[in-house]
Amino acid sequence: MSTAQRAGSAVGTPQTPGPGGADGRAARRPAVLRLLARPEVGVFLGAAAVLVFFLVAAPSVRHGSSMATILYQSSTIGIMALPVALLMIGGEFDLSSGVAVITSALAASMLSYQLTVNVWTGVVVALVLSLAIGALNGWMVVRTGLPSFLVTLGTFLILQGVNLAVTKLVTDNVATDDISDMDGFGQARRIFASSFDAGGVQVKITVVWWLVFAALATWVLLRTRYGNWVFAVGGDEGSARAVGVPVTFTKITLFMLVGLGAWFVGMHNLFSFNTVQSGEGVGQELIYIAAAVIGGCLLTGGQGSAIGPVFGAFMFGMVQQGIVYAGWNPDWFKAFLGVMLLGAVLINLWVRRTATRR
């Protein structure tokens, strides 16, 4: 469009009809292409295909209890995949998220047991610790300008060592003590690890929290100024800073959201099993990142959604449990994940190219 045409449009002068509609815009972006441009469309199609595949390959998946188990497995991945996805949209990574989950659970468990206090004291202290770890990661990234990959890799190694060393020092074991008989345990369990009946099927409360968090994250991304800031700093940090976006605040709070997710999943693990193994969590960060990537988040930042990682996490849960229900060797799980990841990246690439092709 020329300068004269833009000026005419601004004052309401009718434009010459384009070949595909009154002003040419319809020809430029048909409805199908606008739909394909959504980052979550590809993963939705992939999730539907995986679901249909296992419904045929493993008939037991059709049972309500089996689907509840799949949703539970998906929710434990999906709750963490959401803040990880927001961070990736903001242009950063967090490789410490997996072990941070265990750090949070260990802190709450050992503090409550060793000091013989109400478990809610440990829960609150663990929350503060998780937020502090996230804030430190964000501050280091912003302050030093180092890639978040390197900063959080260092945090990952530190937390992994601290988890093992402190647990052995305090408990003389690699796991924490059972806290199921302590004050406040029952109340905390109802919030973080309870189940409820849905049509005769027991569904874990984490499934509800997962969907609530996804809806909240979607609203934040699409309807708030903070959501605009996240996309801006991920798309072009320099330009975002030039137009007044608080880049430092946005990035640090994104890392703190990852810490918040790690705290919640850590509390779920603690109140589900009453004890925590200090060596767990290694490798989970890659699962969270992969769920976000499969969900349409670009590795370069600036694009993605909160709904896409929901479907990405569902695909992970579906494959992980579907292999078991089908009676296959579970060692194939990681191979399936690799195929899913590569397939999702290729599908997302094809979707974006199709959506932008005239």
Secondary structure by P-SEA (a helix, b strand, c coil): ccaaaaaaaaacccccccccccccccccccaaaaaaaccaaaaaaaaaaaaaaaaaaccccccaaaaaaaaaaaaaaaaaaaaaaaaaaacccccaaaaaaaaaaaaaaaaaaaacccaaaaaaaaaaaaaaaaaaaaaaaaaacccaaaaaaaaaaaaaaaaaaaaaaacccccccccccccaaaaaaaacbbbbbcccbbbbaaaaaaaaaaaaaaaaacccaaaaaaaaaaacaaaaaaaccaaaaaaaaaaaaaaaaaaaaaaaaaaaccccccccccaaaaaaaaaaaaaccccccccccaaaaaaaaaaaaaaaaaaaaacccccaaaaaaaaaaaaaaaaaaaaaaaaacc
